[in-house]
């Protein structure tokens, strides 16, 4: 049996999945550590992880999936890597990490990114898709330069977490991708090069940037020492790497303009593919190179993150729903009242500042409550509708950027298990929702198959993607749209 090996380098764990090439099925999957990986927080707002710990977890996960399947190293034909976005890894000439990685949720670099945005100019940054606010990899490197100058002087290359793992697998090849550079605020889309504006503003040398390779390609191969350590074969191609959100879209085969990949866990993510260089003038979304961005075929990933989504549903379960009922029963109770919850609206933004609202933090709120008619069922319905409406609100921004949204793809999990939520989102956006059984490490494995030429394209790679359900807009969408218009009016009057 021949396999593809995919890694997902997450914040809480490192996952490995072995995928059978012919059937496309996941033969084995595991993750380490079993308890959540530690985050180093020396000060409030800081978040770091040791890159070497990712490698340790990867070694454990690799050995486990090989043992679980009985696969031999030579059975693995290619390796792909998905990784937590925006992290900074600084290495010396020997490839040794000089300090812990400053990871995606570390906020210390925000003032550096905001200052760069002001100095370079908002219009210049946004039109070249350099994004704002600038809590990305370049701003984190600026923090190191100012606060740790002796260490900064020793840096040979700067990397994203996936670049570091690929370097370790290969025994020292230091490479990156345009997609990776774009998520670090290093890539100028208009000029199709490393951004002179960013590098000059921060005083960075282009020598710090790794060699750029295509996202889907034989980027390097597993070296002999690592092959012996992991039980793989020397020379195994490392043929794909992508940040976790672009990779989630790949895992759902979201590759063409107008397609959307969505997730609805504690927070919600809407990631849409745009086929032209465009931006939101209010900077309410971020734009990166999608995994298949390749001049002249522009493929950009427009990323919207909404903090107050599934966390509202969980709060409703704890505090509003009848004691002891589960999410399925909550859904049934919410379905017992009409669309629009008879004039009740819930604004779900109670989990911090929202980028979609220009970093404002309005808090969650309930509007239009009538003590004579509204019940727990109305509250539960209004909560799910409010979450769906927040997704639609962000997608309206994407539509104004030129995205013709026809399809929303999502994993069959979390909020997308709720028929009410799915039906509301489909009906208010007019898009068809397709639900799949998917996994980031499996997506990375199949990405490796594309990069190594084992699959001719993404459609062949994901032809075996397990389809769970299709949800189309209701025949009469007007009640949903009327409720959405009322919700927007109440949100924007706050």
C-alpha positions, 0 to 999 in steps of 0.5 A: 500500500502506498501512502501520503503523509500529512502534518498539521502543526497546530498551537495545541498539538501536532497531528499526523495523518497517513492517506492511502493514495489510491482510495484517498482514505485516511488510514491512520491519524494521531496527535501529540501531545495528548494534553494541550501543548504549552504556550510560554507567556512571559508577559500579558499578551505574549505567546511563544512556543519552542520550535523544537517542541513541534519537532519532538511532537512530529517525531512521536506522531510519525512513529505512531501512524507508521506503527498503527498501519504497519507502513514502511518508510518506502511506502510513504511517497510524499509529505505535506505540511499545514501550520499555524499562521503568522508565527516567527521563527528565527534561525542561525546558519546551522538552522538552530532556532535562536529564540522561541517562536512568537506565535499567531496570538502574541499581541506585542507587535501590534504597535510596530505593525500599526506604525508601519501602516501609518508610515507607509500609508494606508492606501499603499498598504491596502492596495498592495495587500500588505494588510492592517493591523500589522500583528503579522510576522514582519512586525514581530521581527521588528519587535525582535530587532528593537528589543533583542538587537544582539540576537537579531544580529545572529539571524540568518533566515526568518521562517514561518512554522511550516518552513521550520518543519520542512527545514528539519525534515530536509536536514537544512533546506531553508525555503518558503512560499509566496503564500507564506510570505504574504501571511507575514506581510512581506509580499507585494502583490502589485509588484509581485515581489518581496515588499520594498516598502515593508523591508525598507521601513523596518530596515530588514535585509532581503537576505533574511528571506528564504529561497522562494519555492512553489507551494505545490512542488518538490521543495526538498526531500527527507535527509538520511539522518531524519529518515533513520530517526522517523522511520521514513525513506531518505529522499521522500519528497516534501511537496506542499506547505500551507498555513492552516486557513488556506490549507483548510480551504484546500482540504475542502477543495476550495480553489476557485473564485467565489468559493468559500471555506467556513468553520464555526467553532468557538470563533468563526472563520470565513475564507473566500477565494478572490480572482483579482487583486482587490481590497476592503478600504476599511481593512475589515478583512485580511488578504493572502496568497491562496495555495494555488496563487500563481501569476498570472492566475491570481488566487487570493484568500480573503480571510474573515475571523469572527470572535463571537460565534460558537462561543455564543451558542455555548453560552446559551447552552450554559445559561439560557437553555433548559437544564441538562439538554444537549445541542441537538435538543437546543436546535429542536427548541429553536426550530419551534419558533418562526424565522426571525424569532418574532422580532428578536435579534441577538448581536453575537460580538461578546468575545472581544474586538471584531475586525469586521467592525473595524476593531470595535468591541460593541459587546453582545446584545439582545434587541427587540425583546417582548416580555409577553411573547419571547421565550427561551426558544426565541432566544436560542433561535435568535442566537443562531440566526445572529451568528449566521447573520455575522457570517453574512455580514462579513461575506457582504464585504467580500462581495463588495471586493468583487467576490461572486459567492455561490458555494460555501464549503464546510466540515460537518462539525460544530455549528454546521451540525445545526440545520437551523444555522445552515438553512439561515446562512444559505437563505440569507446569502443565497449560496449553496452549502456543501458539507464534507468530512475533512481534516487539515492533516489529510488535506496537507497529505493530499496537497503533497500528492498534488505537489509530487505529481501523484495526482494530476490536480486538486480535483483528482486529489479530492475526488474521494472527499466524503460529501455529507450534505448539501443545503440550498437556500429556502424557496422563500428567502424573504423572511430570512432576509427581512430578519437580516436587514433588521439585525444589520440596522440594529448592529449599525445603530449601536 
